[in-house]
Amino acid sequence: MSVRILASLACMRFTGFPAEGFAFYEQLATHNTKAWWAEHRATYDDCIKAPMTALLAELAGEFGEAKVYRPYRDTRFSKDKAPLKDHQGAVVMIEDAIGYYVQVSASGVMIGGGLYAPAPTQLARLRAAIASPAGVSLETDLTRLRRGRWDVDGSPLKTRPKGYAADAPRLDLLRMTRVVATKTYDDPKTLASRKALDAVRRDWRAITPMMEWLADHAGPEGDPDQD
């Protein structure tokens, strides 16, 4: 095997997120310009993108191939013309709008997943499943995650959804417009080592029952019965 191939394989082994990557995002908060980006692009490539890619490569066998989002903001319709995002995210999609997620920012590493920005068809199926006996399983999963210090975000409606009674079972879940669970880690020693990989793997496994329930019951954006 050539030296070049061996070096490439070594680079794919995740060894942690360097402190310089988090410092990059701290500085970006006050220097979000194209000129600053051009000067510090190498730091992004070496200390954020490269370890993120290596992390995902090690998880791909269990969870699937991931998409690493572009670092650039879409400023076409925004008054804020800052060119760069204040974080680097990546997702493993298992269904439309349903995926495992990991993100690096100045705050640390956020790990999570769920159903984010569902299509109206998905939201309707989600609520129908919650209202059915199958909803007990999701309620149990979310209770378990909250007890495990997960932040469960449903971006809930202020009132009950149309078509559901005030005494409907699991009304708090019916009000959800998404189902997302996250945890954030900020210990520099953990994040700069393979313990960060262990945390992502452990946490993605912890939310897998919720993820499978969402994929089974919210399903794809279109009609799941159509070929």
C-alpha positions as a printed NumPy array, in Angstrom:
array([[  0.   ,   0.   ,   0.   ],
       [  1.427,   3.401,  -0.955],
       [  2.464,   6.038,   1.55 ],
       [ -0.155,   8.36 ,   0.072],
       [ -2.996,   5.885,   0.65 ],
       [ -1.808,   5.154,   4.194],
       [ -1.708,   8.873,   4.943],
       [ -5.214,   9.273,   3.543],
       [ -6.549,   6.462,   5.732],
       [ -4.838,   7.931,   8.795],
       [ -6.508,  11.267,   8.14 ],
       [ -9.925,   9.585,   8.173],
       [ -9.454,   8.443,  11.791],
       [-11.2  ,  10.892,  14.066],
       [ -8.95 ,  12.237,  16.828],
       [-11.12 ,  15.077,  18.146],
       [-12.078,  18.666,  17.376],
       [ -9.064,  20.961,  17.982],
       [ -9.482,  24.   ,  20.201],
       [ -8.619,  26.161,  17.192],
       [-11.927,  25.174,  15.596],
       [-13.983,  26.543,  18.466],
       [-11.787,  29.661,  18.581],
       [-12.512,  30.091,  14.859],
       [-16.238,  30.423,  15.585],
       [-15.641,  32.714,  18.562],
       [-13.663,  35.068,  16.317],
       [-16.173,  34.71 ,  13.48 ],
       [-18.82 ,  36.355,  15.664],
       [-17.059,  39.699,  15.196],
       [-15.168,  39.079,  11.933],
       [-17.762,  37.552,   9.61 ],
       [-16.42 ,  38.964,   6.354],
       [-15.137,  37.503,   3.089],
       [-11.694,  38.947,   3.759],
       [-11.451,  37.3  ,   7.188],
       [-12.706,  34.019,   5.725],
       [-10.041,  34.076,   3.018],
       [ -7.363,  34.577,   5.664],
       [ -8.664,  31.847,   7.989],
       [-10.006,  29.28 ,   5.501],
       [ -7.19 ,  26.855,   6.327],
       [ -8.239,  26.791,   9.983],
       [-11.773,  25.876,   8.948],
       [-10.548,  23.141,   6.613],
       [ -8.092,  21.604,   9.093],
       [ -9.831,  22.089,  12.443],
       [-13.539,  21.886,  11.582],
       [-14.282,  20.292,   8.213],
       [-11.572,  17.599,   8.338],
       [-12.423,  16.267,  11.823],
       [-16.143,  16.451,  11.065],
       [-15.618,  14.394,   7.91 ],
       [-13.495,  11.872,   9.819],
       [-16.105,  11.613,  12.581],
       [-18.889,  10.904,  10.103],
       [-16.79 ,   8.382,   8.208],
       [-16.388,   6.32 ,  11.38 ],
       [-20.134,   6.423,  12.049],
       [-21.244,   5.664,   8.492],
       [-21.153,   1.891,   8.866],
       [-23.786,   2.006,  11.616],
       [-25.883,   5.046,  10.752],
       [-25.363,   5.679,   7.047],
       [-23.701,   8.269,   4.85 ],
       [-23.858,  11.86 ,   6.053],
       [-24.175,  15.214,   4.351],
       [-21.871,  17.986,   5.571],
       [-23.558,  21.331,   5.067],
       [-21.82 ,  24.183,   3.282],
       [-20.279,  26.835,   5.579],
       [-21.842,  29.664,   3.562],
       [-25.076,  31.432,   4.398],
       [-27.773,  32.03 ,   1.785],
       [-27.97 ,  35.819,   1.898],
       [-30.142,  36.347,  -1.185],
       [-33.289,  37.174,   0.777],
       [-31.74 ,  38.306,   4.063],
       [-30.869,  41.773,   5.308],
       [-27.929,  40.182,   7.115],
       [-25.229,  39.775,   4.468],
       [-22.673,  38.035,   6.713],
       [-21.267,  35.322,   4.425],
       [-20.637,  32.484,   6.886],
       [-22.778,  30.364,   9.19 ],
       [-21.892,  30.485,  12.891],
       [-21.733,  26.664,  13.018],
       [-20.865,  23.603,  10.974],
       [-23.62 ,  21.027,  10.774],
       [-23.97 ,  17.569,   9.275],
       [-26.933,  15.219,   8.948],
       [-27.652,  11.572,   8.209],
       [-31.103,  11.5  ,   6.634],
       [-33.237,   8.397,   7.165],
       [-36.444,   9.863,   5.738],
       [-37.679,  13.211,   4.392],
       [-37.026,  15.801,   7.144],
       [-35.962,  13.039,   9.584],
       [-32.289,  12.626,  10.403],
       [-29.438,  12.326,  12.886],
       [-27.616,  15.624,  13.382],
       [-24.279,  16.86 ,  14.746],
       [-23.049,  20.448,  14.895],
       [-19.86 ,  22.289,  15.864],
       [-20.003,  25.92 ,  17.01 ],
       [-18.451,  28.252,  19.546],
       [-20.744,  26.651,  22.144],
       [-19.291,  23.171,  21.631],
       [-20.72 ,  20.109,  19.905],
       [-24.468,  19.607,  19.659],
       [-25.744,  16.079,  19.023],
       [-29.306,  15.199,  18.169],
       [-31.891,  14.322,  15.625],
       [-35.566,  14.056,  14.879],
       [-38.25 ,  15.397,  12.578],
       [-37.448,  18.981,  11.582],
       [-39.586,  21.192,   9.301],
       [-42.019,  18.425,   8.305],
       [-44.213,  18.702,   5.236],
       [-47.959,  19.124,   5.934],
       [-48.539,  15.479,   4.98 ],
       [-45.912,  14.332,   7.489],
       [-47.313,  16.533,  10.237],
       [-50.822,  15.181,   9.659],
       [-49.563,  11.571,   9.859],
       [-47.513,  12.414,  12.944],
       [-50.552,  13.746,  14.78 ],
       [-52.749,  10.86 ,  13.706],
       [-50.174,   8.42 ,  15.089],
       [-49.786,  10.368,  18.329],
       [-53.554,  10.269,  18.845],
       [-53.61 ,   6.513,  18.222],
       [-52.387,   3.787,  20.621],
       [-49.011,   4.003,  18.827],
       [-48.542,   7.425,  20.412],
       [-47.824,   5.83 ,  23.782],
       [-44.477,   4.596,  22.456],
       [-43.367,   8.067,  21.373],
       [-44.51 ,   9.53 ,  24.69 ],
       [-42.443,   6.919,  26.527],
       [-39.368,   7.602,  24.378],
       [-39.56 ,  11.365,  24.913],
       [-40.043,  10.944,  28.669],
       [-36.953,   8.708,  28.76 ],
       [-34.909,  11.26 ,  26.812],
       [-35.962,  14.159,  29.032],
       [-34.963,  12.167,  32.098],
       [-31.617,  11.619,  30.408],
       [-31.166,  15.409,  30.195],
       [-32.058,  15.716,  26.539],
       [-33.625,  18.944,  25.323],
       [-36.804,  17.978,  23.449],
       [-38.048,  20.762,  21.169],
       [-41.51 ,  20.55 ,  19.645],
       [-41.991,  24.211,  18.677],
       [-45.576,  23.726,  19.888],
       [-48.73 ,  25.497,  18.804],
       [-50.244,  27.846,  21.373],
       [-53.59 ,  26.121,  20.943],
       [-54.606,  22.572,  20.045],
       [-54.38 ,  21.569,  16.372],
       [-57.541,  21.727,  14.286],
       [-59.665,  18.597,  14.487],
       [-58.516,  17.494,  17.948],
       [-60.578,  17.854,  21.117],
       [-59.402,  19.654,  24.233],
       [-59.365,  16.339,  26.091],
       [-57.523,  14.414,  23.37 ],
       [-54.872,  12.036,  24.725],
       [-51.301,  13.325,  24.6  ],
       [-52.465,  16.817,  23.686],
       [-49.019,  18.235,  24.559],
       [-47.499,  16.033,  21.845],
       [-50.29 ,  16.801,  19.384],
       [-49.401,  20.481,  19.643],
       [-45.857,  19.786,  18.408],
       [-44.934,  21.043,  14.942],
       [-41.636,  19.146,  15.   ],
       [-39.92 ,  16.579,  17.216],
       [-36.231,  17.281,  17.845],
       [-33.995,  16.033,  20.671],
       [-30.535,  17.517,  21.331],
       [-27.638,  17.49 ,  23.776],
       [-24.648,  19.872,  23.844],
       [-21.131,  19.136,  25.071],
       [-18.638,  21.877,  25.89 ],
       [-15.783,  20.216,  27.777],
       [-12.624,  21.015,  25.75 ],
       [-10.793,  17.824,  26.773],
       [-13.72 ,  15.636,  25.714],
       [-14.219,  17.405,  22.403],
       [-10.508,  17.317,  21.534],
       [-10.388,  13.523,  21.847],
       [-12.087,  10.389,  20.56 ],
       [-14.513,  10.762,  23.453],
       [-16.433,  13.111,  21.159],
       [-16.929,  10.218,  18.728],
       [-18.1  ,   8.019,  21.606],
       [-20.6  ,  10.701,  22.627],
       [-22.078,  11.019,  19.133],
       [-22.369,   7.252,  18.712],
       [-23.905,   6.788,  22.173],
       [-26.368,   9.649,  21.749],
       [-27.445,   8.662,  18.242],
       [-28.095,   5.163,  19.556],
       [-30.132,   6.665,  22.417],
       [-32.464,   8.484,  20.026],
       [-32.75 ,   5.611,  17.528],
       [-36.091,   4.344,  18.96 ],
       [-37.559,   7.845,  18.535],
       [-36.076,   8.147,  15.057],
       [-37.503,   4.8  ,  13.945],
       [-40.924,   5.709,  15.346],
       [-40.894,   8.989,  13.421],
       [-39.806,   7.294,  10.199],
       [-42.496,   4.634,  10.574],
       [-45.342,   6.976,  11.469],
       [-44.573,  10.381,   9.911],
       [-43.019,   8.698,   6.904],
       [-41.895,  10.381,   3.692],
       [-43.182,  13.685,   2.38 ],
       [-45.271,  11.944,  -0.286],
       [-47.744,   9.087,  -0.025],
       [-45.845,   6.099,   1.468],
       [-48.252,   3.684,  -0.253],
       [-47.251,   4.876,  -3.725],
       [-44.304,   3.287,  -5.541]])
